[in-house]
Amino acid sequence: MKVVTFGEIMLRLAPNGYYRFFQDDQLQATFGGGEANVAVSLANFGLDSTYVTKLPDHAIGQAAVNSLRYFGVDTSKITRGGERVGIYYLEKGASQRGSVCIYDRKYSAIQQATTKDFDWDNIFDGADWFHFTGITPALGENVVEICKEACIKAKEKGVKISCDLNYRGKLWTREQANKAMTELCKDVDVCISNEEDAKDVFGIEAENTDITGGKLNKEGYKSVAKQLADKFGFEKVAITLRTSISASDNNWAAMLYDGNDYYFSKEYKLHIVDRVGGGDSFGSGLIYAILNGKSSKDIIEFAVAASALKHSIEGDFNRVTVKEVEKLAGGDGSGRVQR
């Protein structure tokens, strides 16, 4: 199975551990970004994983490429050009202090890309699945057009499409998101959302839910999933359900609507090492499980377990195997030493 993902990979600069910005004079440099994170996870799961973006032809751009190659991601479709790699600064939260993310991504290579930079007919040759997130079209109208071309070509070639709504208020307004994503979602087969994105992008909201107070209403999310599916004709809608007790401790679960029934996963009590990339690891688990023909119940259990494990790993990338995910999904969350 071959999966193609498209988006922006960024340089991540973060203080050591749980230090605040410049509490000491060091920042850890790694790479990450929504669709890149999905590509890495799928490569670790053993799928043919191709990542598409545009990166400068200099040492930092090459380092980003190398970070993907390390995991076996196919980088041959990456366009080289432009002048800079986007940066984000991450200060990891702990206890009652939330994490902070500061973007420095204006004028990045992908933000200034054009439709001429990508030959989607060639990129989708032999592909089974295409994944992007709402972060990518938020980079600009030109990137919205690139995403449209990609979705149209994917449909022409019979490639399934998944999209994680991933609304980012620092990148665009709700009105801009609604306009662009309404158009793009017409071609999407599998929609991934959370307790906030459906409301921010499409105004679809779960009733009797207080995400800041830790109150989630399962019946409300059934309604959200069905409204999304009815509006766009999605084959499947997956909604992650996060109860945030603090920055360090969350309860984590999800729901899958397959057009007929609703399936809720078991709930995990997470003690978080690094939350960034948690949603991407869920998306990759969902894609893998669907492509491997798992039942609806097993699809959602695999995706949630994959994401639960990611919360224990530093960095954007989820460095786990199918065997590890299936062990947790099967009920072994003891964390005992493996000898």
Sequence and secondary structure as in RCSB ss.txt:
>XXXX:A:sequence
MKVVTFGEIMLRLAPNGYYRFFQDDQLQATFGGGEANVAVSLANFGLDSTYVTKLPDHAIGQAAVNSLRYFGVDT
SKITRGGERVGIYYLEKGASQRGSVCIYDRKYSAIQQATTKDFDWDNIFDGADWFHFTGITPALGENVVEICKEA
CIKAKEKGVKISCDLNYRGKLWTREQANKAMTELCKDVDVCISNEEDAKDVFGIEAENTDITGGKLNKEGYKSVA
KQLADKFGFEKVAITLRTSISASDNNWAAMLYDGNDYYFSKEYKLHIVDRVGGGDSFGSGLIYAILNGKSSKDII
EFAVAASALKHSIEGDFNRVTVKEVEKLAGGDGSGRVQR
>XXXX:A:secstr
 EEEEE   EEEEEESTT  TTSSS EEEEEE HHHHHHHHHHHTT EEEEE EE SSHHHHHHHHHHHTTT B 
TT EE SS   EEEEE  BTTB  EEEEE TT TTTT  GGG  HHHHTTT  EEEEETTTGGG HHHHHHHHHH
HHHHHHTT EEEEE    TTT  HHHHHHHHHHHGGG SEEEE TTHHHHHH    TT BTTTTB  HHHHHHHH
HHHHHHH  SEEEEEEEEESSSSEEEEEEEEE SS EEE   EEEE S  TTHHHHHHHHHHHHHHTT  HHHHH
HHHHHHHHHHTTSSSSS    HHHHHHHHTT        
